[in-house]
Amino acid sequence: MRREPRPLTTRQEAVLAVIKVWLAERGHGPTVREIGARVGLSSTSSVAHQLGRLEARGLIARTGRDWSTCVLVEEPPARRPGLRSRGAGVGVDQYGRRPPA
């Protein structure tokens, strides 16, 4: 049985919004202290914890060691249950050929 992912917390949404705006305006990610100042967190540890949660969920990734190198990860389009991709079809191999009868 597959579980639905939990929705983002209010704080995670705020941190993600700060990163999106910062990247759009400046072209690079904000520092942990800059995120904390925008979101209202004075502890850099709590900001790093929120960033770690977002990274674990696959919403952001770091290109370097520091959090200021974070980039947004494109989310794959959500699949609707019950729908299959339009493949080659039944009785057709992976190249679209039908086997000889």
A tleap script that builds the chain and sets N, CA, C and O, in Angstrom:
source leaprc.protein.ff14SB
mol = sequence {
  NMET ARG ARG GLU PRO ARG PRO LEU THR THR
  ARG GLN GLU ALA VAL LEU ALA VAL ILE LYS
  VAL TRP LEU ALA GLU ARG GLY HIE GLY PRO
  THR VAL ARG GLU ILE GLY ALA ARG VAL GLY
  LEU SER SER THR SER SER VAL ALA HIE GLN
  LEU GLY ARG LEU GLU ALA ARG GLY LEU ILE
  ALA ARG THR GLY ARG ASP TRP SER THR CYS
  VAL LEU VAL GLU GLU PRO PRO ALA ARG ARG
  PRO GLY LEU ARG SER ARG GLY ALA GLY VAL
  GLY VAL ASP GLN TYR GLY ARG ARG PRO PRO
  CALA
}
set mol.1.N position { 0.840 -1.169 0.000 }
set mol.1.CA position { 0.000 0.000 0.000 }
set mol.1.C position { 0.893 1.242 0.000 }
set mol.1.O position { 1.845 1.334 0.775 }
set mol.2.N position { 0.579 2.171 -0.859 }
set mol.2.CA position { 1.381 3.375 -1.007 }
set mol.2.C position { 0.703 4.528 -0.269 }
set mol.2.O position { -0.494 4.766 -0.426 }
set mol.3.N position { 1.494 5.238 0.538 }
set mol.3.CA position { 0.937 6.355 1.288 }
set mol.3.C position { 1.139 7.656 0.527 }
set mol.3.O position { 2.141 7.849 -0.162 }
set mol.4.N position { 0.174 8.531 0.668 }
set mol.4.CA position { 0.282 9.860 0.087 }
set mol.4.C position { 1.304 10.651 0.897 }
set mol.4.O position { 1.330 10.535 2.122 }
set mol.5.N position { 2.146 11.453 0.245 }
set mol.5.CA position { 3.109 12.246 1.003 }
set mol.5.C position { 2.388 13.301 1.836 }
set mol.5.O position { 1.356 13.841 1.437 }
set mol.6.N position { 2.956 13.574 2.991 }
set mol.6.CA position { 2.380 14.595 3.860 }
set mol.6.C position { 2.503 15.960 3.199 }
set mol.6.O position { 3.470 16.225 2.486 }
set mol.7.N position { 1.536 16.813 3.433 }
set mol.7.CA position { 1.660 18.167 2.891 }
set mol.7.C position { 2.767 18.919 3.616 }
set mol.7.O position { 3.143 18.572 4.736 }
set mol.8.N position { 3.276 19.939 2.969 }
set mol.8.CA position { 4.320 20.753 3.594 }
set mol.8.C position { 3.750 21.498 4.788 }
set mol.8.O position { 2.586 21.897 4.792 }
set mol.9.N position { 4.590 21.681 5.805 }
set mol.9.CA position { 4.168 22.488 6.938 }
set mol.9.C position { 4.187 23.958 6.524 }
set mol.9.O position { 4.755 24.320 5.493 }
set mol.10.N position { 3.567 24.781 7.332 }
set mol.10.CA position { 3.534 26.218 7.048 }
set mol.10.C position { 4.948 26.786 6.991 }
set mol.10.O position { 5.260 27.615 6.137 }
set mol.11.N position { 5.789 26.336 7.899 }
set mol.11.CA position { 7.172 26.825 7.930 }
set mol.11.C position { 7.948 26.364 6.700 }
set mol.11.O position { 8.729 27.135 6.142 }
set mol.12.N position { 7.744 25.119 6.270 }
set mol.12.CA position { 8.421 24.615 5.073 }
set mol.12.C position { 7.975 25.384 3.836 }
set mol.12.O position { 8.790 25.695 2.967 }
set mol.13.N position { 6.685 25.690 3.754 }
set mol.13.CA position { 6.187 26.486 2.634 }
set mol.13.C position { 6.814 27.871 2.630 }
set mol.13.O position { 7.154 28.397 1.570 }
set mol.14.N position { 6.970 28.470 3.817 }
set mol.14.CA position { 7.569 29.798 3.915 }
set mol.14.C position { 9.034 29.770 3.485 }
set mol.14.O position { 9.486 30.656 2.759 }
set mol.15.N position { 9.773 28.758 3.929 }
set mol.15.CA position { 11.186 28.640 3.550 }
set mol.15.C position { 11.306 28.428 2.043 }
set mol.15.O position { 12.159 29.035 1.396 }
set mol.16.N position { 10.468 27.580 1.492 }
set mol.16.CA position { 10.497 27.320 0.055 }
set mol.16.C position { 10.152 28.580 -0.739 }
set mol.16.O position { 10.752 28.837 -1.783 }
set mol.17.N position { 9.198 29.361 -0.256 }
set mol.17.CA position { 8.824 30.607 -0.931 }
set mol.17.C position { 9.977 31.608 -0.904 }
set mol.17.O position { 10.225 32.295 -1.895 }
set mol.18.N position { 10.679 31.692 0.218 }
set mol.18.CA position { 11.831 32.594 0.315 }
set mol.18.C position { 12.899 32.187 -0.697 }
set mol.18.O position { 13.480 33.038 -1.370 }
set mol.19.N position { 13.152 30.890 -0.801 }
set mol.19.CA position { 14.170 30.409 -1.742 }
set mol.19.C position { 13.762 30.725 -3.173 }
set mol.19.O position { 14.593 31.176 -3.961 }
set mol.20.N position { 12.494 30.495 -3.528 }
set mol.20.CA position { 12.019 30.773 -4.888 }
set mol.20.C position { 12.198 32.242 -5.243 }
set mol.20.O position { 12.722 32.571 -6.307 }
set mol.21.N position { 11.760 33.127 -4.347 }
set mol.21.CA position { 11.861 34.568 -4.606 }
set mol.21.C position { 13.318 34.991 -4.692 }
set mol.21.O position { 13.696 35.757 -5.579 }
set mol.22.N position { 14.132 34.494 -3.774 }
set mol.22.CA position { 15.547 34.869 -3.736 }
set mol.22.C position { 16.255 34.436 -5.016 }
set mol.22.O position { 17.031 35.201 -5.588 }
set mol.23.N position { 15.991 33.224 -5.458 }
set mol.23.CA position { 16.617 32.740 -6.694 }
set mol.23.C position { 16.171 33.565 -7.901 }
set mol.23.O position { 16.976 33.864 -8.783 }
set mol.24.N position { 14.902 33.928 -7.938 }
set mol.24.CA position { 14.388 34.716 -9.060 }
set mol.24.C position { 14.984 36.122 -9.074 }
set mol.24.O position { 15.284 36.656 -10.142 }
set mol.25.N position { 15.158 36.720 -7.907 }
set mol.25.CA position { 15.667 38.086 -7.828 }
set mol.25.C position { 17.177 38.175 -7.974 }
set mol.25.O position { 17.690 39.086 -8.623 }
set mol.26.N position { 17.894 37.223 -7.366 }
set mol.26.CA position { 19.349 37.350 -7.289 }
set mol.26.C position { 20.133 36.309 -8.078 }
set mol.26.O position { 21.314 36.511 -8.360 }
set mol.27.N position { 19.498 35.207 -8.434 }
set mol.27.CA position { 20.186 34.195 -9.229 }
set mol.27.C position { 20.984 33.191 -8.424 }
set mol.27.O position { 21.564 32.266 -8.993 }
set mol.28.N position { 21.025 33.354 -7.111 }
set mol.28.CA position { 21.703 32.389 -6.245 }
set mol.28.C position { 20.878 32.232 -4.979 }
set mol.28.O position { 20.029 33.070 -4.674 }
set mol.29.N position { 21.126 31.173 -4.254 }
set mol.29.CA position { 20.324 30.885 -3.069 }
set mol.29.C position { 20.689 31.767 -1.884 }
set mol.29.O position { 21.806 32.278 -1.811 }
set mol.30.N position { 19.759 31.947 -0.961 }
set mol.30.CA position { 20.024 32.737 0.247 }
set mol.30.C position { 20.824 31.928 1.261 }
set mol.30.O position { 20.840 30.698 1.213 }
set mol.31.N position { 21.486 32.623 2.174 }
set mol.31.CA position { 22.190 31.945 3.257 }
set mol.31.C position { 21.179 31.512 4.304 }
set mol.31.O position { 20.020 31.925 4.269 }
set mol.32.N position { 21.618 30.688 5.223 }
set mol.32.CA position { 20.747 30.208 6.291 }
set mol.32.C position { 20.254 31.383 7.132 }
set mol.32.O position { 19.082 31.422 7.509 }
set mol.33.N position { 21.124 32.331 7.429 }
set mol.33.CA position { 20.730 33.501 8.228 }
set mol.33.C position { 19.728 34.376 7.477 }
set mol.33.O position { 18.800 34.914 8.082 }
set mol.34.N position { 19.908 34.519 6.174 }
set mol.34.CA position { 18.960 35.311 5.378 }
set mol.34.C position { 17.581 34.659 5.345 }
set mol.34.O position { 16.563 35.347 5.423 }
set mol.35.N position { 17.549 33.342 5.230 }
set mol.35.CA position { 16.268 32.631 5.269 }
set mol.35.C position { 15.619 32.816 6.632 }
set mol.35.O position { 14.424 33.100 6.723 }
set mol.36.N position { 16.404 32.654 7.689 }
set mol.36.CA position { 15.881 32.806 9.039 }
set mol.36.C position { 15.304 34.186 9.283 }
set mol.36.O position { 14.263 34.319 9.927 }
set mol.37.N position { 15.969 35.221 8.774 }
set mol.37.CA position { 15.478 36.587 8.948 }
set mol.37.C position { 14.155 36.791 8.222 }
set mol.37.O position { 13.274 37.486 8.730 }
set mol.38.N position { 14.003 36.203 7.053 }
set mol.38.CA position { 12.758 36.358 6.282 }
set mol.38.C position { 11.598 35.559 6.860 }
set mol.38.O position { 10.445 35.983 6.786 }
set mol.39.N position { 11.909 34.396 7.437 }
set mol.39.CA position { 10.862 33.505 7.927 }
set mol.39.C position { 10.549 33.755 9.406 }
set mol.39.O position { 9.487 33.365 9.891 }
set mol.40.N position { 11.461 34.399 10.111 }
set mol.40.CA position { 11.248 34.667 11.527 }
set mol.40.C position { 11.858 33.635 12.445 }
set mol.40.O position { 11.405 33.467 13.577 }
set mol.41.N position { 12.878 32.942 11.977 }
set mol.41.CA position { 13.596 31.973 12.804 }
set mol.41.C position { 14.954 32.556 13.175 }
set mol.41.O position { 15.721 32.945 12.295 }
set mol.42.N position { 15.255 32.619 14.466 }
set mol.42.CA position { 16.549 33.173 14.874 }
set mol.42.C position { 17.622 32.095 14.966 }
set mol.42.O position { 18.814 32.402 14.946 }
set mol.43.N position { 17.210 30.849 15.067 }
set mol.43.CA position { 18.156 29.748 15.189 }
set mol.43.C position { 18.542 29.219 13.808 }
set mol.43.O position { 17.687 28.783 13.036 }
set mol.44.N position { 19.839 29.265 13.510 }
set mol.44.CA position { 20.296 28.731 12.223 }
set mol.44.C position { 20.114 27.214 12.173 }
set mol.44.O position { 19.971 26.636 11.095 }
set mol.45.N position { 20.121 26.586 13.324 }
set mol.45.CA position { 19.906 25.139 13.373 }
set mol.45.C position { 18.491 24.783 12.930 }
set mol.45.O position { 18.294 23.802 12.212 }
set mol.46.N position { 17.515 25.564 13.348 }
set mol.46.CA position { 16.138 25.261 12.945 }
set mol.46.C position { 15.929 25.528 11.458 }
set mol.46.O position { 15.156 24.826 10.805 }
set mol.47.N position { 16.611 26.538 10.919 }
set mol.47.CA position { 16.531 26.795 9.476 }
set mol.47.C position { 17.170 25.631 8.721 }
set mol.47.O position { 16.620 25.150 7.731 }
set mol.48.N position { 18.332 25.183 9.193 }
set mol.48.CA position { 19.012 24.057 8.547 }
set mol.48.C position { 18.162 22.798 8.621 }
set mol.48.O position { 18.173 21.987 7.694 }
set mol.49.N position { 17.427 22.628 9.709 }
set mol.49.CA position { 16.536 21.463 9.834 }
set mol.49.C position { 15.438 21.523 8.766 }
set mol.49.O position { 15.156 20.523 8.107 }
set mol.50.N position { 14.825 22.689 8.600 }
set mol.50.CA position { 13.774 22.841 7.589 }
set mol.50.C position { 14.338 22.612 6.186 }
set mol.50.O position { 13.687 21.984 5.351 }
set mol.51.N position { 15.538 23.115 5.927 }
set mol.51.CA position { 16.175 22.899 4.621 }
set mol.51.C position { 16.467 21.421 4.397 }
set mol.51.O position { 16.314 20.913 3.286 }
set mol.52.N position { 16.882 20.739 5.446 }
set mol.52.CA position { 17.133 19.300 5.345 }
set mol.52.C position { 15.872 18.523 5.031 }
set mol.52.O position { 15.911 17.569 4.255 }
set mol.53.N position { 14.755 18.913 5.620 }
set mol.53.CA position { 13.473 18.266 5.337 }
set mol.53.C position { 13.067 18.494 3.886 }
set mol.53.O position { 12.589 17.575 3.222 }
set mol.54.N position { 13.257 19.722 3.390 }
set mol.54.CA position { 12.914 20.017 1.995 }
set mol.54.C position { 13.821 19.247 1.033 }
set mol.54.O position { 13.381 18.791 -0.022 }
set mol.55.N position { 15.084 19.111 1.412 }
set mol.55.CA position { 16.019 18.347 0.576 }
set mol.55.C position { 15.643 16.866 0.584 }
set mol.55.O position { 15.703 16.207 -0.454 }
set mol.56.N position { 15.258 16.344 1.740 }
set mol.56.CA position { 14.865 14.933 1.830 }
set mol.56.C position { 13.605 14.650 1.010 }
set mol.56.O position { 13.439 13.547 0.490 }
set mol.57.N position { 12.732 15.623 0.895 }
set mol.57.CA position { 11.511 15.461 0.089 }
set mol.57.C position { 11.773 15.637 -1.399 }
set mol.57.O position { 10.891 15.388 -2.221 }
set mol.58.N position { 12.987 16.068 -1.749 }
set mol.58.CA position { 13.334 16.231 -3.153 }
set mol.58.C position { 12.868 17.538 -3.753 }
set mol.58.O position { 12.771 17.648 -4.975 }
set mol.59.N position { 12.575 18.543 -2.922 }
set mol.59.CA position { 12.110 19.828 -3.438 }
set mol.59.C position { 13.253 20.789 -3.719 }
set mol.59.O position { 13.143 21.659 -4.583 }
set mol.60.N position { 14.358 20.630 -2.983 }
set mol.60.CA position { 15.555 21.429 -3.231 }
set mol.60.C position { 16.760 20.502 -3.240 }
set mol.60.O position { 16.706 19.389 -2.716 }
set mol.61.N position { 17.834 20.966 -3.833 }
set mol.61.CA position { 19.083 20.219 -3.853 }
set mol.61.C position { 20.225 21.215 -3.760 }
set mol.61.O position { 20.087 22.370 -4.166 }
set mol.62.N position { 21.343 20.772 -3.231 }
set mol.62.CA position { 22.523 21.625 -3.148 }
set mol.62.C position { 23.501 21.267 -4.247 }
set mol.62.O position { 23.721 20.090 -4.534 }
set mol.63.N position { 24.086 22.276 -4.857 }
set mol.63.CA position { 25.113 22.028 -5.862 }
set mol.63.C position { 26.499 22.086 -5.239 }
set mol.63.O position { 27.488 21.730 -5.880 }
set mol.64.N position { 26.569 22.525 -4.020 }
set mol.64.CA position { 27.829 22.594 -3.272 }
set mol.64.C position { 27.595 22.165 -1.846 }
set mol.64.O position { 26.603 21.503 -1.538 }
set mol.65.N position { 28.509 22.541 -0.976 }
set mol.65.CA position { 28.409 22.134 0.425 }
set mol.65.C position { 27.449 23.011 1.217 }
set mol.65.O position { 26.755 22.521 2.108 }
set mol.66.N position { 27.403 24.293 0.902 }
set mol.66.CA position { 26.604 25.248 1.667 }
set mol.66.C position { 25.157 25.269 1.191 }
set mol.66.O position { 24.853 24.903 0.056 }
set mol.67.N position { 24.269 25.709 2.088 }
set mol.67.CA position { 22.857 25.827 1.729 }
set mol.67.C position { 22.623 26.950 0.739 }
set mol.67.O position { 21.610 26.952 0.041 }
set mol.68.N position { 23.536 27.904 0.662 }
set mol.68.CA position { 23.348 29.011 -0.292 }
set mol.68.C position { 23.499 28.543 -1.735 }
set mol.68.O position { 23.227 29.303 -2.665 }
set mol.69.N position { 23.927 27.308 -1.926 }
set mol.69.CA position { 24.035 26.751 -3.282 }
set mol.69.C position { 22.800 25.947 -3.658 }
set mol.69.O position { 22.808 25.219 -4.650 }
set mol.70.N position { 21.743 26.076 -2.871 }
set mol.70.CA position { 20.548 25.263 -3.146 }
set mol.70.C position { 19.829 25.743 -4.403 }
set mol.70.O position { 19.822 26.928 -4.736 }
set mol.71.N position { 19.238 24.791 -5.071 }
set mol.71.CA position { 18.444 25.071 -6.267 }
set mol.71.C position { 17.128 24.327 -6.124 }
set mol.71.O position { 17.034 23.344 -5.390 }
set mol.72.N position { 16.123 24.800 -6.827 }
set mol.72.CA position { 14.827 24.131 -6.816 }
set mol.72.C position { 14.882 22.918 -7.725 }
set mol.72.O position { 15.502 22.958 -8.787 }
set mol.73.N position { 14.244 21.858 -7.315 }
set mol.73.CA position { 14.169 20.642 -8.112 }
set mol.73.C position { 12.796 20.615 -8.756 }
set mol.73.O position { 11.781 20.775 -8.078 }
set mol.74.N position { 12.765 20.414 -10.049 }
set mol.74.CA position { 11.487 20.347 -10.761 }
set mol.74.C position { 10.726 19.117 -10.314 }
set mol.74.O position { 11.273 18.016 -10.272 }
set mol.75.N position { 9.465 19.311 -9.981 }
set mol.75.CA position { 8.630 18.191 -9.577 }
set mol.75.C position { 8.103 17.487 -10.816 }
set mol.75.O position { 7.649 18.139 -11.756 }
set mol.76.N position { 8.161 16.152 -10.824 }
set mol.76.CA position { 7.568 15.438 -11.952 }
set mol.76.C position { 6.057 15.626 -11.923 }
set mol.76.O position { 5.480 15.786 -10.847 }
set mol.77.N position { 5.410 15.610 -13.070 }
set mol.77.CA position { 3.956 15.775 -13.070 }
set mol.77.C position { 3.294 14.638 -12.310 }
set mol.77.O position { 3.707 13.483 -12.411 }
set mol.78.N position { 2.282 14.971 -11.562 }
set mol.78.CA position { 1.586 13.969 -10.759 }
set mol.78.C position { 0.840 13.005 -11.673 }
set mol.78.O position { 0.189 13.415 -12.634 }
set mol.79.N position { 0.945 11.731 -11.359 }
set mol.79.CA position { 0.225 10.716 -12.134 }
set mol.79.C position { -1.133 10.517 -11.513 }
set mol.79.O position { -1.267 10.436 -10.292 }
set mol.80.N position { -2.108 10.443 -12.333 }
set mol.80.CA position { -3.449 10.191 -11.845 }
set mol.80.C position { -3.646 8.693 -11.735 }
set mol.80.O position { -3.283 7.964 -12.658 }
set mol.81.N position { -4.208 8.210 -10.641 }
set mol.81.CA position { -4.380 6.766 -10.482 }
set mol.81.C position { -5.340 6.207 -11.521 }
set mol.81.O position { -6.334 6.839 -11.878 }
set mol.82.N position { -5.025 5.018 -11.995 }
set mol.82.CA position { -5.911 4.342 -12.933 }
set mol.82.C position { -5.603 4.623 -14.388 }
set mol.82.O position { -6.158 3.971 -15.273 }
set mol.83.N position { -4.735 5.573 -14.651 }
set mol.83.CA position { -4.392 5.873 -16.037 }
set mol.83.C position { -3.036 5.280 -16.366 }
set mol.83.O position { -2.099 5.366 -15.572 }
set mol.84.N position { -2.937 4.691 -17.519 }
set mol.84.CA position { -1.673 4.126 -17.959 }
set mol.84.C position { -1.087 5.015 -19.042 }
set mol.84.O position { -1.800 5.742 -19.734 }
set mol.85.N position { 0.221 4.938 -19.169 }
set mol.85.CA position { 0.838 5.713 -20.236 }
set mol.85.C position { 0.477 5.094 -21.573 }
set mol.85.O position { 0.194 3.899 -21.659 }
set mol.86.N position { 0.488 5.899 -22.598 }
set mol.86.CA position { 0.170 5.389 -23.927 }
set mol.86.C position { 1.424 4.794 -24.542 }
set mol.86.O position { 2.214 5.477 -25.193 }
set mol.87.N position { 1.572 3.537 -24.319 }
set mol.87.CA position { 2.723 2.834 -24.852 }
set mol.87.C position { 2.439 2.351 -26.268 }
set mol.87.O position { 1.556 2.867 -26.953 }
set mol.88.N position { 3.193 1.367 -26.683 }
set mol.88.CA position { 3.048 0.853 -28.034 }
set mol.88.C position { 1.731 0.094 -28.213 }
set mol.88.O position { 1.230 -0.019 -29.332 }
set mol.89.N position { 1.176 -0.419 -27.136 }
set mol.89.CA position { -0.091 -1.142 -27.247 }
set mol.89.C position { 0.088 -2.609 -26.928 }
set mol.89.O position { 1.204 -3.078 -26.706 }
set mol.90.N position { -1.010 -3.322 -26.908 }
set mol.90.CA position { -0.995 -4.743 -26.582 }
set mol.90.C position { -0.520 -5.520 -27.796 }
set mol.90.O position { -0.936 -5.238 -28.920 }
set mol.91.N position { 0.347 -6.493 -27.577 }
set mol.91.CA position { 0.817 -7.338 -28.658 }
set mol.91.C position { 1.888 -6.690 -29.518 }
set mol.91.O position { 2.164 -7.157 -30.623 }
set mol.92.N position { 2.487 -5.633 -29.030 }
set mol.92.CA position { 3.527 -4.931 -29.779 }
set mol.92.C position { 4.771 -4.900 -28.922 }
set mol.92.O position { 4.677 -4.659 -27.719 }
set mol.93.N position { 5.952 -5.139 -29.515 }
set mol.93.CA position { 7.183 -5.097 -28.735 }
set mol.93.C position { 7.613 -3.649 -28.485 }
set mol.93.O position { 6.925 -2.708 -28.880 }
set mol.94.N position { 8.739 -3.491 -27.834 }
set mol.94.CA position { 9.173 -2.156 -27.436 }
set mol.94.C position { 9.512 -1.243 -28.615 }
set mol.94.O position { 9.655 -0.034 -28.438 }
set mol.95.N position { 9.639 -1.805 -29.797 }
set mol.95.CA position { 9.934 -0.986 -30.976 }
set mol.95.C position { 8.689 -0.711 -31.838 }
set mol.95.O position { 8.786 -0.124 -32.916 }
set mol.96.N position { 7.516 -1.147 -31.339 }
set mol.96.CA position { 6.289 -0.910 -32.074 }
set mol.96.C position { 5.992 -1.958 -33.141 }
set mol.96.O position { 5.088 -1.778 -33.956 }
set mol.97.N position { 6.759 -3.064 -33.136 }
set mol.97.CA position { 6.534 -4.125 -34.144 }
set mol.97.C position { 5.648 -5.206 -33.555 }
set mol.97.O position { 5.748 -5.546 -32.376 }
set mol.98.N position { 4.778 -5.740 -34.404 }
set mol.98.CA position { 3.943 -6.864 -33.991 }
set mol.98.C position { 4.708 -8.146 -34.300 }
set mol.98.O position { 5.371 -8.256 -35.331 }
set mol.99.N position { 4.605 -9.108 -33.393 }
set mol.99.CA position { 5.304 -10.380 -33.657 }
set mol.99.C position { 4.655 -11.106 -34.833 }
set mol.99.O position { 3.460 -10.949 -35.082 }
set mol.100.N position { 5.453 -11.904 -35.557 }
set mol.100.CA position { 4.881 -12.651 -36.699 }
set mol.100.C position { 3.789 -13.603 -36.220 }
set mol.100.O position { 3.902 -14.220 -35.161 }
set mol.101.N position { 2.741 -13.710 -37.015 }
set mol.101.CA position { 1.598 -14.559 -36.653 }
set mol.101.C position { 1.780 -15.979 -37.083 }
set mol.101.O position { 0.905 -16.812 -36.849 }
savepdb mol mol.pdb
quit
